[in-house]
Amino acid sequence: MNERLGDLADPSKFQGPLDISGLETSDLIHQLRKMVVIRKSEEKIADKIIDGAIQCPCHLAIGQEAVATAVASCLRKTDRVFGAHRSHSHFLAINEDIDSLFAEVLGKYDGCSHGMGGSMHIIDAKNGFLGSVPIVGATIPIATGAGLAAKLDKKGDIAVSYFGDGACEEGSFHESLNFASAHNLPVLFVCENNLFSSHLHIDLRQPSNTVARFAQAHNIDHQVVDGNDVAALSKALQTAVKHIRETSRPFFLEAITYRWRGHVGPSEDTDVGVKRTHDLVEWKKRDPIARLFHSLKDANAFTDADFEILKKDTDQKIKAAWEKAELADFPKEQFLLDVVYS
């Protein structure tokens, strides 16, 4: 078996409008707004890394906003969601709490982890985002355990595990898929396959550029989707999440996407020293925000003026959130002892 992604991995393909038939226009406009919020929040973070205001390492998901947005649209607050090291989008798609994210990357007490975690340790338990960690693949077994807890609770909740293609090379990933399948656990495994793990393209690391083959090996239903098409993602996820809740069986979604910035930090043209210039130019034509906007515009559901207002309102929201975060206090020294033990 030599499965490949084919056109989904070719950035010159899938650059046109989306098929938004069967989806509510109001839901799509809401998703467009949410993706713009995520994009502009991360662009602000990138700018503030460059000017030195942010000192912690930040892994940006600019270009990948559609995946988290589509997943969040199918979730309840009681579902249990776990991120990875590149999880600003996962966090903001659920709650849009820009204030606490900005405060966190500045190390301020008002941050979602009280300034003790930085970019890679973010959490919003009250809205279902139970945390992210920088260790590759570390939250996959935790999400699997949360799926077991959800099954025992018998309330129809699910667990969600976000990870990248690189995490599929970790043993804990395979153990988690095996356990979830063997024990019929309601877990949505979401692989954001952006074709790079740090500085290595997937073709330099794996015999195939699609990772859904691992779900097949564990007898888990799966689907490979254009991760820059929020409409296709939404349709796939609505069906998948309904199936998970009804059957208590896991599902594996592989979303093919591309991050516009490097592995870590704001640089666009290099990825830990590896040039991606040509591919990046082509992938930007598959921009999930632009494609949704043009689709809505073609359907006479959203105008250029509407889009300009949306972006302007978001800019004002971002500006206010950053100013608030800058004014927030750093944690007191004694707080160090308060968080050592649970």
C-alpha positions as CSV (number, residue, x, y, z in Angstrom):
1,M,0.0,0.0,0.0
2,N,1.6,3.3,-1.2
3,E,-1.0,5.9,-0.4
4,R,-0.2,9.6,-1.2
5,L,-2.0,12.9,-0.8
6,G,-1.9,13.7,-4.5
7,D,-3.3,17.1,-5.4
8,L,-4.0,18.0,-1.7
9,A,-0.3,18.4,-1.2
10,D,0.1,20.4,-4.4
11,P,-0.2,24.1,-3.4
12,S,-1.1,25.0,-7.0
13,K,-4.4,23.1,-6.6
14,F,-7.5,24.1,-4.7
15,Q,-7.0,27.8,-4.9
16,G,-10.5,28.7,-6.0
17,P,-13.7,29.4,-4.1
18,L,-15.3,26.9,-1.8
19,D,-18.4,24.8,-2.1
20,I,-20.5,26.4,0.6
21,S,-23.8,24.7,-0.4
22,G,-25.7,23.0,2.4
23,L,-24.1,25.3,5.1
24,E,-25.8,28.3,6.8
25,T,-24.5,31.6,5.6
26,S,-24.6,33.1,9.1
27,D,-22.4,30.2,10.3
28,L,-19.9,30.8,7.5
29,I,-19.7,34.5,8.3
30,H,-19.1,33.7,11.9
31,Q,-16.3,31.3,10.9
32,L,-14.8,34.0,8.6
33,R,-14.8,36.4,11.6
34,K,-13.3,33.9,13.9
35,M,-10.5,33.1,11.4
36,V,-9.7,36.8,11.0
37,V,-9.5,37.1,14.8
38,I,-7.0,34.2,15.0
39,R,-5.0,35.5,12.0
40,K,-4.7,39.1,13.3
41,S,-4.0,37.9,16.9
42,E,-1.1,35.9,15.7
43,E,0.2,38.6,13.4
44,K,0.2,40.9,16.4
45,I,2.2,38.3,18.4
46,A,4.6,38.0,15.4
47,D,5.1,41.8,15.3
48,K,5.8,41.9,19.1
49,I,8.3,39.1,18.9
50,I,10.2,41.1,16.2
51,D,10.2,44.3,18.3
52,G,11.3,42.4,21.4
53,A,8.2,42.8,23.6
54,I,7.6,39.0,23.6
55,Q,10.4,36.9,24.9
56,C,9.0,33.4,25.0
57,P,9.2,31.0,22.0
58,C,6.0,31.2,20.0
59,H,4.8,28.7,17.4
60,L,2.4,30.4,15.0
61,A,-0.4,28.8,13.0
62,I,-0.9,31.6,10.5
63,G,-2.4,30.0,7.4
64,Q,-4.0,27.1,9.3
65,E,-6.9,28.9,10.9
66,A,-9.7,26.9,9.2
67,V,-9.0,23.7,11.1
68,A,-9.5,24.9,14.6
69,T,-12.4,27.1,13.5
70,A,-14.3,24.2,11.9
71,V,-13.6,21.9,14.8
72,A,-14.8,24.5,17.4
73,S,-18.0,24.9,15.5
74,C,-19.0,21.3,16.4
75,L,-18.1,21.3,20.1
76,R,-19.9,21.8,23.4
77,K,-18.3,23.5,26.4
78,T,-18.3,20.1,28.2
79,D,-16.2,18.5,25.5
80,R,-12.5,18.0,26.4
81,V,-10.1,19.6,24.0
82,F,-6.3,19.3,24.1
83,G,-3.8,21.2,22.1
84,A,-0.1,20.8,21.3
85,H,2.8,23.4,21.0
86,R,1.1,25.3,18.2
87,S,-2.3,26.0,19.8
88,H,-3.1,29.7,19.7
89,S,-5.7,28.9,17.1
90,H,-7.2,26.0,19.1
91,F,-7.5,28.3,22.1
92,L,-9.0,31.3,20.3
93,A,-11.4,29.2,18.2
94,I,-13.1,28.1,21.4
95,N,-13.3,31.4,23.3
96,E,-11.7,34.3,21.4
97,D,-10.1,35.4,24.7
98,I,-7.4,37.5,23.1
99,D,-6.8,39.4,26.3
100,S,-5.6,36.4,28.3
101,L,-3.5,35.0,25.4
102,F,-1.7,38.3,25.0
103,A,-1.1,38.6,28.7
104,E,0.2,35.0,28.8
105,V,2.8,35.5,26.1
106,L,3.9,38.6,27.9
107,G,4.2,36.7,31.2
108,K,1.5,38.7,33.0
109,Y,-0.6,37.4,35.8
110,D,-3.8,38.1,33.8
111,G,-2.7,35.4,31.3
112,C,-4.6,32.2,31.0
113,S,-1.8,30.4,32.9
114,H,-1.1,33.5,35.1
115,G,2.0,34.2,33.0
116,M,3.7,31.0,34.1
117,G,3.3,29.1,30.8
118,G,3.9,31.3,27.9
119,S,2.8,30.5,24.3
120,M,2.9,26.7,24.7
121,H,1.1,26.3,28.0
122,I,-2.4,27.7,27.5
123,I,-5.6,26.6,29.0
124,D,-9.3,27.6,29.3
125,A,-10.9,24.8,31.3
126,K,-14.3,26.5,31.7
127,N,-14.8,26.5,27.9
128,G,-13.4,23.0,27.4
129,F,-9.8,23.8,26.3
130,L,-8.0,21.7,28.9
131,G,-4.5,22.6,27.9
132,S,-1.5,22.5,25.6
133,V,2.1,21.5,26.2
134,P,5.3,21.8,24.1
135,I,6.3,18.1,24.3
136,V,5.4,16.5,20.9
137,G,2.6,14.0,21.2
138,A,2.3,14.4,24.9
139,T,-1.4,15.4,25.0
140,I,-2.6,12.6,22.7
141,P,-2.7,10.0,25.4
142,I,-4.2,12.5,27.8
143,A,-7.0,13.3,25.4
144,T,-7.5,9.5,25.0
145,G,-7.9,9.2,28.7
146,A,-10.3,12.1,28.7
147,G,-12.3,10.2,26.1
148,L,-12.5,7.3,28.5
149,A,-13.8,9.6,31.2
150,A,-16.3,11.1,28.8
151,K,-17.5,7.6,27.9
152,L,-17.9,6.7,31.6
153,D,-19.8,9.9,32.3
154,K,-22.4,8.9,29.6
155,K,-23.4,12.5,28.7
156,G,-22.4,12.3,25.1
157,D,-19.3,14.4,25.4
158,I,-16.2,13.8,23.3
159,A,-12.5,14.4,23.6
160,V,-10.4,16.2,20.9
161,S,-6.7,15.8,20.4
162,Y,-4.9,18.2,18.1
163,F,-1.4,17.3,16.8
164,G,0.8,17.7,13.8
165,D,2.2,15.2,11.3
166,G,5.5,15.0,13.4
167,A,3.6,13.7,16.4
168,C,2.5,10.7,14.3
169,E,6.1,9.5,14.7
170,E,5.8,9.2,18.5
171,G,5.0,5.9,20.2
172,S,2.3,7.5,22.4
173,F,0.4,8.4,19.2
174,H,0.1,4.8,18.1
175,E,-0.6,3.5,21.6
176,S,-3.4,6.0,21.9
177,L,-5.1,5.1,18.6
178,N,-4.9,1.4,19.5
179,F,-6.4,2.0,23.0
180,A,-9.2,4.3,21.7
181,S,-10.1,1.8,19.0
182,A,-9.9,-1.3,21.3
183,H,-12.0,0.4,24.0
184,N,-14.5,2.3,21.7
185,L,-13.6,5.8,23.0
186,P,-15.3,9.0,21.8
187,V,-12.1,10.8,20.7
188,L,-11.7,13.0,17.7
189,F,-8.1,12.8,16.6
190,V,-7.2,15.9,14.5
191,C,-3.9,15.9,12.6
192,E,-3.0,19.3,11.1
193,N,-0.7,17.9,8.5
194,N,1.3,21.0,7.4
195,L,3.9,18.7,5.7
196,F,6.7,19.9,8.0
197,S,8.0,18.8,11.3
198,S,10.3,21.5,12.5
199,H,12.8,21.8,9.5
200,L,12.1,18.5,7.8
201,H,9.5,17.9,5.1
202,I,7.3,14.8,5.6
203,D,8.8,13.1,2.5
204,L,12.2,13.2,4.3
205,R,10.7,11.5,7.4
206,Q,8.0,9.1,6.3
207,P,7.4,6.6,3.4
208,S,4.1,8.4,2.7
209,N,2.9,12.0,3.0
210,T,-0.5,11.0,4.4
211,V,-0.9,9.9,8.0
212,A,-4.5,8.7,7.8
213,R,-3.0,5.3,7.1
214,F,-2.3,4.9,10.8
215,A,-6.0,5.3,11.5
216,Q,-6.7,2.6,9.0
217,A,-4.2,0.3,10.7
218,H,-6.1,0.7,14.0
219,N,-9.5,0.2,12.4
220,I,-10.6,3.8,13.0
221,D,-12.9,5.6,10.6
222,H,-11.0,8.5,9.0
223,Q,-11.1,11.2,6.4
224,V,-8.5,13.3,4.6
225,V,-9.7,16.9,3.9
226,D,-8.3,20.1,2.5
227,G,-7.4,21.9,5.7
228,N,-7.7,25.3,4.1
229,D,-11.3,24.7,3.1
230,V,-13.4,25.6,6.2
231,A,-16.6,24.5,4.4
232,A,-15.3,21.0,3.5
233,L,-13.9,20.7,7.1
234,S,-17.3,21.7,8.6
235,K,-19.2,19.2,6.6
236,A,-16.8,16.4,7.4
237,L,-16.7,17.3,11.1
238,Q,-20.5,17.7,11.5
239,T,-20.8,14.1,10.3
240,A,-17.8,12.8,12.2
241,V,-18.7,14.4,15.6
242,K,-22.3,13.2,15.3
243,H,-21.0,9.7,14.7
244,I,-18.6,9.9,17.6
245,R,-21.3,11.0,20.0
246,E,-23.8,8.3,18.9
247,T,-21.4,5.3,18.7
248,S,-18.6,6.2,21.1
249,R,-16.1,5.3,18.5
250,P,-13.0,7.4,17.6
251,F,-12.6,9.3,14.4
252,F,-9.4,10.5,12.7
253,L,-9.4,13.7,10.6
254,E,-6.3,14.5,8.6
255,A,-6.4,18.2,7.5
256,I,-3.8,19.1,4.9
257,T,-2.6,22.7,5.5
258,Y,0.5,24.8,5.6
259,R,1.9,27.2,8.1
260,W,3.1,30.5,6.7
261,R,5.7,31.2,9.4
262,G,8.6,29.1,10.4
263,H,8.6,26.3,12.9
264,V,9.0,28.8,15.7
265,G,9.0,32.5,15.5
266,P,7.7,35.1,13.0
267,S,10.0,34.5,10.0
268,E,8.2,33.7,6.7
269,D,11.0,32.9,4.3
270,T,12.9,30.2,6.2
271,D,11.9,27.2,8.3
272,V,14.8,26.6,10.8
273,G,17.2,27.4,7.9
274,V,15.2,25.6,5.2
275,K,14.0,27.8,2.3
276,R,10.3,27.4,1.5
277,T,9.9,30.5,-0.7
278,H,8.3,29.0,-3.8
279,D,5.9,26.7,-1.9
280,L,4.9,29.5,0.5
281,V,3.9,31.8,-2.4
282,E,1.7,29.1,-3.8
283,W,0.2,28.1,-0.5
284,K,-0.8,31.7,0.2
285,K,-3.1,31.4,-2.8
286,R,-4.9,28.7,-0.8
287,D,-5.5,31.2,2.1
288,P,-8.5,29.8,4.0
289,I,-9.7,33.3,4.8
290,A,-9.6,34.7,1.3
291,R,-11.2,31.6,-0.2
292,L,-14.1,31.7,2.2
293,F,-14.6,35.5,1.7
294,H,-14.6,35.2,-2.1
295,S,-17.1,32.3,-1.8
296,L,-19.4,34.4,0.3
297,K,-19.0,37.3,-2.0
298,D,-19.8,35.2,-5.0
299,A,-23.0,34.0,-3.2
300,N,-23.9,37.7,-2.6
301,A,-23.8,37.0,1.1
302,F,-20.9,39.3,2.1
303,T,-19.5,42.3,0.4
304,D,-16.1,44.0,0.2
305,A,-17.4,46.7,2.5
306,D,-18.6,44.1,5.0
307,F,-15.1,42.5,4.9
308,E,-13.4,45.8,5.5
309,I,-15.6,46.5,8.5
310,L,-14.9,43.1,9.9
311,K,-11.1,43.6,9.6
312,K,-11.3,47.1,11.0
313,D,-13.4,46.0,14.0
314,T,-10.9,43.1,14.6
315,D,-8.0,45.5,14.5
316,Q,-9.6,47.7,17.1
317,K,-10.2,44.6,19.3
318,I,-6.6,43.4,18.9
319,K,-5.3,46.9,19.7
320,A,-7.4,47.1,22.9
321,A,-6.4,43.6,24.0
322,W,-2.7,44.3,23.6
323,E,-2.8,47.6,25.5
324,K,-4.7,45.9,28.3
325,A,-2.1,43.1,28.4
326,E,0.8,45.5,28.5
327,L,-0.7,47.3,31.5
328,A,-1.3,44.0,33.4
329,D,0.9,43.1,36.4
330,F,3.5,40.4,36.4
331,P,3.0,37.6,38.9
332,K,4.2,38.3,42.4
333,E,7.3,36.4,43.6
334,Q,5.3,34.5,46.2
335,F,3.1,33.1,43.4
336,L,6.0,30.8,42.4
337,L,5.3,28.7,45.5
338,D,1.6,28.7,45.1
339,V,1.7,26.8,41.8
340,V,4.4,24.2,42.7
341,Y,1.8,21.8,44.2
342,S,-1.8,21.1,43.2
